[in-house]
Every structure is written in structure tokens, then in C-alpha cells.
């Protein structure tokens, strides 16, 4: 997996381009790896590792969900970048 500065740059670009949302997810799950690609780095999510699954309600009123699957490190980079002051138009998340 790429190092943190690389992941954070990828996260900034994914948010800027709309590839990943800039708002807080409506639901978050830790689930077994799906084997599919990570929404941030594109590398496979191994079946023997946990992944983060983000779910977002659609804003257009349709009952479907937008879902994103990420490695733990990729999720951390996305979360950090989206909560930076001014990045998402929301207050910074305090943990």
C-alpha cells in the first residue's frame, strides 16, 4: 500500500474530482475484504483482511445507496482530507 502522503494526495484528488464524496457517510461498516478494488487506490481488497464500506444515501431521492469500499489506510487518508478545515464545508470532526 502506498505511504500516507501519497494516499492523502490521492484522497484530495478523489474528493476534488468527485470520485469520492466530501461529506460524512450515512453508514460505515467494517466487513471482510470483497476482493474488489479499493475506491481510493484501486488495489484489491484482500479476502483475508477487513475493509471499510461507506454508504451514502442518494440526494436525488432514489432509494438506492452509493457504496465505496476502502482499505483502512485509504479510509484514514480520505477521512483526514475530507475533514481538513474548509475541505467539506463542514466543521472538522473531533475524535
C-alpha positions as MATLAB code, in Angstrom:
seq = 'XXXXXXXXXXXXXXXXXXXXXXXXXXXXXXXXXXXXXXXXXXXXXXXXXXXXXXXXXXXXXXXXXXXXXXXXXXXXXXXXXXXXXXXXXXXXXXX';
ca = [
       0.000    0.000    0.000;
       1.340    3.494   -0.821;
       2.642    5.630    2.017;
       0.497    8.209    3.793;
       1.475   11.338    1.784;
       0.683    9.522   -1.480;
      -2.663    8.292   -0.139;
      -3.562   11.758    1.117;
      -2.811   13.266   -2.298;
      -4.944   10.565   -3.932;
      -7.723   11.340   -1.446;
      -7.539   15.083   -2.170;
      -7.780   14.396   -5.907;
     -10.639   11.888   -5.436;
     -12.613   14.481   -3.454;
     -11.782   17.279   -5.916;
     -12.824   15.185   -8.910;
     -15.975   13.807   -7.260;
     -14.696   10.212   -7.328;
     -15.288   10.120   -3.544;
     -17.750   12.289   -1.592;
     -16.572   15.078    0.658;
     -19.326   14.595    3.213;
     -19.658   12.249    6.169;
     -21.039    8.830    5.210;
     -24.551    7.871    6.302;
     -23.336    4.401    7.314;
     -19.911    2.848    7.863;
     -19.136   -0.853    8.249;
     -16.062   -2.980    8.743;
     -16.568   -6.043    6.556;
     -14.427   -8.908    5.222;
     -12.469   -7.929    2.117;
     -14.505   -8.265   -1.061;
     -11.597   -8.882   -3.408;
     -12.753   -5.901   -5.454;
     -10.786   -2.696   -5.998;
     -10.372   -0.019   -3.348;
     -12.299    3.134   -4.285;
      -9.236    5.256   -3.500;
      -6.084    3.407   -4.563;
      -7.626    0.840   -6.918;
      -5.719   -2.085   -5.401;
      -7.621   -5.274   -4.469;
      -9.208   -5.588   -1.036;
      -7.897   -8.995    0.133;
     -10.416  -11.536    1.379;
      -8.270  -12.194    4.459;
      -8.362   -8.537    5.598;
     -11.139   -6.255    6.777;
     -12.229   -3.372    4.574;
     -14.215   -0.234    5.275;
     -17.534    0.035    3.464;
     -19.052    3.509    3.258;
     -22.697    4.006    2.330;
     -24.288    7.277    1.285;
     -27.970    7.982    0.780;
     -28.536    9.480   -2.636;
     -29.505   13.121   -2.660;
     -31.770   12.749   -5.726;
     -34.479   10.980   -3.728;
     -33.912    7.498   -5.187;
     -33.927    4.729   -2.574;
     -30.555    3.334   -3.717;
     -27.253    3.797   -1.880;
     -23.866    4.832   -3.196;
     -21.249    2.471   -1.734;
     -17.481    2.721   -1.558;
     -15.043    0.043   -0.375;
     -11.654    1.084    1.026;
      -8.556   -0.251    2.754;
      -8.170    1.000    6.335;
      -5.270    3.271    5.357;
      -7.145    4.631    2.351;
     -10.186    5.337    4.532;
      -7.964    7.174    7.049;
      -6.452    9.324    4.276;
      -9.913   10.129    2.846;
     -11.315   10.938    6.289;
      -8.363   13.183    7.114;
      -8.586   15.081    3.829;
     -12.352   15.479    3.851;
     -12.354   16.862    7.407;
      -9.490   19.308    6.940;
     -10.604   22.862    7.598;
     -12.686   24.015    4.656;
     -12.395   20.770    2.678;
     -16.006   19.689    3.010;
     -17.821   22.824    4.061;
     -18.483   21.173    7.415;
     -16.870   21.571   10.792;
     -13.815   19.497   11.451;
     -14.595   16.141   13.024;
     -13.187   15.759   16.512;
     -12.199   12.288   17.607;
];
